[in-house]
């Protein structure tokens, strides 16, 4: 193959792949292309040539695909967030379904046969759905004007986003106020200097309340120098935006990719929001969500996912809610379960979980704080058994030892995943311990991105 970096090649795009890139072939070699849509005929610039594949970027659309649409975000080409906004939505859902079926086909793993692939869960709203927002902060070199937004794709350069159509409009307005009124300086990552690193907002789609956290490049001991200024700023925020129910400061002086530090102080108001979810049969569930606790970013899709989980549960079952967070799934299942046993390692989440069980008048629950693997082993020693284990781990998935212990504790595993690659790995591990994947359903938690949420049901 006589091809090198910066060559221009003509391609016909075949399909999307999980990374968000599009796939084509050139002289029989796979080419992964950014900014392309299936059925486009394009000219692409070669970015990198590897032994088995090529990476390229579309630079000219010769013949546009019938599935190509105009992105609704003015910063589509700059932000790198919703990188598939140029694809027609229903077609994109079909592409995501095809990705799941390819991940979990007998060609991938012999035990992936006779899987029931249920209809993909779409998002009813593709705009203003994002209820947790984490904005990076920087400033311009000369004027020191504040920049708030997301990182440009594959960089740590902050794109100043004044309007983001996937988050509630009030968040745009609050960020604009901060840009114009924060006078204490912003963090410059390359120099590891400056103060304000990130702005985090949690928004309740039902109460419309917001808690706002300012992440500072300082520790708590230093904070007394600017505490009065910060309180004055927080008071101005709440005066202008009464829906802000709390302002917090988090201290993260370390040079790290981790957004939050270990210590957080309440400047004014509350450190939690209240969010309601509704099942398809009209049952209302109430959740207290604190600053550090995990809660699904897209509540409308989350409740559809939890309905899908509930449909897999037989009435009067005992359920182990592993990695249970604030009790989101467990509480949603409480009306069909005989007992919910929640395990969570984040202390603030377990505090929220206990409060949430009481808030929903649940009587059939218990909450365990600590390392999940250790607690699972304790359950095994005490011969505790469950009808179902519900696991909703982070993107990295679970681990082999935890899955081995879980396999001895229950008759079925329902795995809620935000990463098909780690789900596939863990499905193979569960198969090794006697569980087979029976059904799989995808969900679009993050519209117009490559992300795929899924609900997998494993049975012995």
C-alpha positions in Angstrom: 0.0 0.0 0.0 1.7 3.2 -1.2 0.0 5.8 0.9 1.4 8.3 3.4 0.4 11.0 5.8 -1.3 14.1 4.2 -2.3 12.2 1.1 -5.8 13.0 -0.2 -7.9 9.9 -0.9 -11.5 9.4 -2.1 -13.8 7.2 0.0 -17.4 6.0 0.3 -18.4 5.8 4.0 -19.9 2.5 5.0 -21.0 2.8 8.6 -20.3 4.4 12.0 -18.2 2.6 14.6 -18.3 2.9 18.4 -15.5 5.5 18.7 -17.8 8.0 16.8 -15.6 7.7 13.7 -17.0 6.5 10.3 -15.6 3.4 8.5 -14.5 3.2 4.9 -12.0 1.0 3.0 -9.2 2.0 0.7 -7.4 -0.7 -1.2 -8.9 -3.2 1.2 -7.5 -1.4 4.3 -9.9 -0.1 7.0 -10.0 3.7 7.1 -11.5 5.5 10.2 -12.7 8.9 9.3 -13.9 11.9 11.4 -16.6 14.3 10.3 -18.2 11.8 7.9 -21.6 10.2 7.6 -22.5 6.8 6.2 -23.1 6.9 2.4 -21.1 10.1 2.1 -18.7 10.1 -0.8 -15.8 12.3 0.4 -12.2 13.4 0.0 -10.2 12.8 3.1 -6.8 13.8 4.3 -4.7 10.9 5.7 -3.7 11.7 9.3 -1.9 8.5 10.2 -1.0 5.2 8.5 -0.7 2.1 10.6 -0.1 -1.5 9.6 -3.7 -2.6 9.6 -5.7 0.7 9.4 -5.6 4.3 8.4 -6.9 7.4 10.2 -8.2 10.3 8.1 -10.3 13.4 8.3 -13.0 14.4 5.8 -12.1 17.6 4.0 -14.6 17.7 1.2 -18.0 16.2 0.7 -18.3 15.1 -3.0 -21.8 13.6 -2.6 -23.5 14.1 0.7 -25.4 11.2 2.3 -29.2 11.3 2.6 -28.6 10.8 6.3 -26.4 14.0 6.7 -28.2 16.9 8.4 -27.2 20.4 9.5 -25.9 20.4 13.1 -28.1 22.5 15.5 -25.2 23.7 17.6 -23.2 26.6 16.2 -20.0 25.3 17.8 -20.3 21.8 16.3 -16.9 22.0 14.6 -15.2 23.5 17.6 -16.5 21.8 20.7 -16.0 18.1 20.2 -18.9 17.2 22.5 -21.9 16.1 20.4 -19.7 14.9 17.5 -22.5 13.1 15.6 -25.0 16.0 15.3 -24.5 15.9 11.5 -26.3 12.5 11.4 -30.1 12.1 11.2 -31.3 11.0 14.6 -33.4 7.9 13.8 -30.7 6.6 11.4 -28.1 7.2 14.2 -30.2 5.1 16.6 -30.1 2.3 14.0 -26.4 2.6 13.7 -26.0 2.3 17.5 -28.3 -0.7 17.5 -26.1 -2.3 14.8 -23.0 -1.6 16.9 -24.5 -3.4 19.9 -25.4 -6.4 17.7 -21.9 -6.5 16.3 -20.3 -6.3 19.7 -22.5 -9.2 21.0 -22.5 -11.5 18.0 -21.3 -15.2 17.9 -18.5 -13.9 15.6 -17.2 -12.0 18.6 -17.8 -14.8 21.2 -19.3 -18.2 20.6 -21.6 -17.9 23.6 -23.3 -14.8 22.2 -26.1 -16.7 20.5 -29.9 -16.4 20.6 -29.6 -13.0 22.4 -32.9 -11.1 22.4 -32.0 -7.6 21.1 -34.8 -5.4 22.4 -35.8 -2.1 20.7 -33.3 0.7 21.3 -34.6 3.3 23.8 -34.5 6.8 22.2 -34.3 10.1 24.0 -37.6 12.1 23.7 -35.6 15.3 23.9 -32.2 15.9 22.1 -31.9 19.4 23.5 -31.7 20.8 27.1 -31.5 17.3 28.5 -28.2 17.5 30.3 -28.8 18.0 34.0 -25.2 17.9 35.2 -22.7 20.3 33.6 -18.9 20.5 34.2 -17.3 23.5 32.6 -13.6 24.0 32.4 -12.4 27.5 33.0 -9.4 29.5 31.7 -8.7 33.0 30.6 -7.3 34.9 27.7 -3.6 35.9 27.8 -3.8 39.7 27.4 -7.3 40.8 28.6 -7.6 38.1 31.2 -11.2 37.6 30.0 -12.8 34.5 31.5 -13.4 31.5 29.3 -15.9 28.8 30.3 -16.8 25.8 28.3 -15.5 22.4 27.2 -12.2 21.2 25.9 -11.6 21.2 22.2 -11.5 17.6 21.0 -8.2 15.9 21.9 -6.8 19.0 23.6 -7.1 20.9 26.9 -7.8 24.1 25.1 -11.1 25.6 26.5 -13.7 26.4 23.9 -15.7 29.4 25.3 -19.3 28.3 25.0 -21.9 31.0 25.4 -24.8 28.8 24.2 -25.0 25.0 24.6 -28.3 23.6 23.2 -28.1 20.3 25.2 -28.2 22.1 28.6 -31.0 24.2 30.1 -30.9 27.8 29.0 -30.5 29.0 32.6 -27.1 27.4 32.8 -25.9 29.4 29.8 -27.2 32.5 31.6 -25.4 31.7 34.9 -22.2 31.0 33.1 -22.4 34.3 31.3 -22.9 36.0 34.7 -19.8 34.3 36.0 -17.8 35.3 33.0 -18.7 39.0 33.6 -18.5 39.1 37.4 -15.8 36.7 38.7 -12.8 38.9 39.4 -10.5 36.5 41.2 -8.8 35.0 38.1 -8.9 31.6 36.3 -6.6 28.6 36.1 -4.0 28.4 33.4 -3.2 24.7 33.0 0.1 25.1 31.1 1.5 27.3 33.9 -0.4 25.5 36.7 -1.3 28.9 38.1 -4.5 30.8 38.7 -7.6 30.2 40.8 -10.9 29.0 39.2 -10.6 25.6 37.5 -14.1 24.3 36.9 -17.7 25.3 37.4 -20.1 22.4 38.1 -23.8 22.6 38.1 -26.4 20.1 39.0 -29.9 20.9 37.7 -33.2 19.3 38.7 -35.5 18.9 35.7 -38.5 18.7 38.0 -37.8 21.3 40.8 -35.7 23.5 38.4 -33.3 24.2 41.3 -29.5 24.2 40.8 -26.5 23.7 43.1 -23.3 25.3 41.8 -19.8 24.3 42.7 -16.7 26.5 42.1 -13.5 24.3 41.9 -10.5 26.3 43.1 -6.8 25.7 42.5 -6.1 26.2 46.3 -6.5 24.3 49.5 -8.9 25.1 52.3 -6.2 26.8 54.5 -5.6 29.4 51.8 -9.3 30.0 51.3 -9.8 32.5 54.2 -7.9 35.1 52.1 -10.8 35.3 49.6 -13.7 33.8 51.7 -15.5 37.2 52.0 -15.1 38.0 48.3 -16.4 34.5 47.4 -19.5 34.9 49.7 -20.2 38.3 48.2 -20.0 36.7 44.7 -22.3 33.9 45.7 -24.8 36.3 47.1 -24.8 38.2 43.8 -25.4 34.9 42.0 -28.4 33.9 44.0 -29.8 37.4 43.8 -29.7 37.3 40.0 -30.7 33.6 39.8 -33.1 32.6 42.7 -33.2 29.0 41.3 -29.7 28.5 42.6 -30.4 26.8 45.9 -26.7 26.4 47.0 -23.2 27.6 46.1 -20.2 25.5 47.1 -16.5 25.7 46.9 -14.3 22.7 46.2 -10.5 22.7 46.8 -8.3 21.0 44.2 -4.8 22.3 44.2 -3.3 19.2 42.5 -2.3 19.2 38.8 -4.6 16.3 37.8 -7.3 15.3 35.4 -9.6 14.7 38.3 -12.0 17.6 38.4 -13.0 17.5 42.1 -10.7 17.6 45.2 -11.5 15.9 48.4 -12.8 18.9 50.4 -15.9 20.9 49.7 -17.4 23.8 51.7 -20.9 25.2 51.5 -20.8 29.0 50.9 -24.5 29.4 51.1 -27.7 27.4 50.8 -28.0 23.6 50.3 -25.6 21.0 49.0 -28.3 18.9 47.2 -31.1 19.0 44.8 -34.4 17.0 44.7 -35.2 15.2 41.4 -38.3 13.2 40.6 -38.5 10.2 38.2 -41.7 8.6 37.0 -42.2 5.0 35.9 -44.3 4.2 32.8 -47.2 3.3 35.0 -47.2 6.7 36.7 -45.5 5.9 40.0 -43.5 8.9 41.3 -40.1 8.4 42.9 -38.2 11.2 44.7 -34.4 11.5 45.0 -32.1 13.7 47.0 -28.9 14.1 45.0 -25.8 15.7 46.7 -22.9 17.4 45.2 -20.6 14.4 44.8 -23.2 11.6 44.4 -23.7 10.0 41.0 -27.0 10.5 39.2 -27.9 9.9 35.6 -27.3 13.1 33.5 -30.5 12.6 31.4 -33.4 11.9 33.8 -36.0 11.3 31.1 -34.0 8.5 29.5 -32.9 7.2 32.9 -36.5 6.5 33.9 -37.0 4.5 30.7 -33.8 2.5 31.5 -35.1 1.8 35.0 -38.5 0.7 33.5 -36.6 -1.7 31.3 -34.7 -3.1 34.3 -38.0 -3.4 36.2 -39.5 -5.4 33.3 -36.8 -8.1 33.9 -37.6 -8.5 37.6 -40.1 -11.1 38.9 -42.4 -9.8 41.7 -41.4 -10.5 45.3 -37.7 -10.9 44.5 -34.7 -10.2 46.7 -32.3 -7.8 45.0 -28.6 -6.9 45.5 -28.2 -3.3 44.2 -24.4 -3.3 43.7 -22.7 0.0 43.1 -26.1 1.4 44.2 -25.3 5.1 44.4 -28.1 7.2 45.8 -30.5 4.3 45.5 -31.8 5.4 42.1 -32.4 1.9 40.6 -33.2 0.2 44.0 -35.9 2.7 44.9 -37.4 2.4 41.4 -37.7 -1.4 41.9 -38.9 -1.2 45.5 -42.5 -1.7 44.7 -41.8 -5.1 43.0 -39.0 -6.3 45.4 -39.4 -8.1 48.6 -36.1 -6.6 49.8 -33.4 -4.3 48.4 -29.8 -4.6 49.6 -27.7 -1.6 48.5 -23.9 -1.6 48.4 -22.0 1.6 47.7 -18.4 2.9 48.5 -19.1 6.6 48.4 -20.2 7.8 51.8 -22.2 10.9 50.6 -24.1 8.6 48.2 -25.1 6.2 51.0 -26.3 9.1 53.1 -28.4 10.2 50.1 -29.6 6.6 49.6 -30.8 6.2 53.2 -32.6 9.5 52.9 -34.1 8.5 49.6 -35.5 5.2 50.8 -37.2 7.1 53.7 -38.3 9.9 51.3 -40.1 7.2 49.2 -41.6 5.4 52.3 -39.6 2.3 51.5 -39.5 -0.3 54.3 -37.8 -3.2 52.5 -34.2 -2.0 52.3 -30.7 -2.1 53.9 -27.6 -0.1 52.9 -24.0 -1.1 53.2 -21.1 1.4 52.9 -17.7 0.1 51.8 -15.7 -1.7 49.2 -18.2 -3.7 47.1 -15.9 -6.7 46.6 -15.2 -7.0 50.4 -18.9 -6.7 51.2 -19.8 -9.3 48.5 -17.4 -11.7 50.1 -18.9 -11.1 53.5 -22.3 -11.9 52.1 -20.9 -15.1 50.7 -19.5 -16.1 54.0 -22.8 -15.5 55.7 -24.6 -17.5 53.0 -26.7 -14.5 51.9 -28.5 -15.1 48.6 -30.4 -12.9 46.2 -32.7 -13.5 43.2 -31.1 -10.7 41.2 -27.9 -8.7 41.4 -28.2 -5.3 39.7 -24.9 -3.8 38.8 -24.4 -0.3 37.3 -20.6 0.2 37.4 -18.5 3.1 36.0 -17.2 3.1 32.5 -14.3 0.9 33.4 -16.8 -1.9 34.2 -16.5 -4.4 37.0 -13.6 -6.8 37.7 -13.2 -10.5 37.5 -13.0 -11.2 41.3 -16.2 -9.2 42.0 -18.1 -10.9 39.2 -17.0 -14.3 40.5 -18.3 -13.6 44.0 -21.5 -12.1 42.5 -22.1 -15.2 40.4 -22.3 -17.2 43.7 -24.7 -14.8 45.3 -27.6 -14.7 42.8 -29.6 -16.4 40.1 -29.5 -13.6 37.6 -27.5 -10.5 36.9 -28.9 -7.3 35.3 -26.0 -5.2 34.2 -26.6 -1.5 33.3 -23.6 -0.4 31.3 -22.4 2.9 29.8 -19.6 1.2 27.8 -20.3 -1.7 25.4 -16.6 -2.6 25.3 -16.3 -3.2 29.0 -19.7 -4.9 29.1 -18.6 -7.3 26.4 -15.5 -8.1 28.5 -17.5 -8.6 31.6 -20.1 -10.7 29.7 -17.3 -13.1 28.8 -16.2 -13.3 32.4 -19.8 -14.0 33.6 -20.1 -16.7 31.0 -17.0 -18.3 32.5 -18.8 -18.4 35.9 -22.0 -20.0 34.5 -24.1 -17.0 33.3 -25.3 -16.5 29.7 -26.4 -13.2 28.2 -30.1 -13.6 27.4 -31.2 -10.1 26.4 -29.7 -6.7 25.6 -31.3 -3.3 25.1 -29.6 -0.1 24.1 -30.5 3.4 25.3 -29.5 6.8 24.1 -28.5 8.6 27.3 -26.3 11.1 25.4 -28.0 11.9 22.0 -25.7 12.7 19.0 -22.6 11.2 20.7 -21.1 7.8 20.3 -22.1 6.8 23.8 -24.4 3.8 24.3 -26.2 2.9 27.5 -27.4 -0.7 27.7 -29.4 -3.1 29.9 -28.0 -6.6 29.8 -29.8 -9.6 31.4 -27.7 -12.6 32.4 -29.1 -15.9 33.7 -27.6 -19.1 35.1 
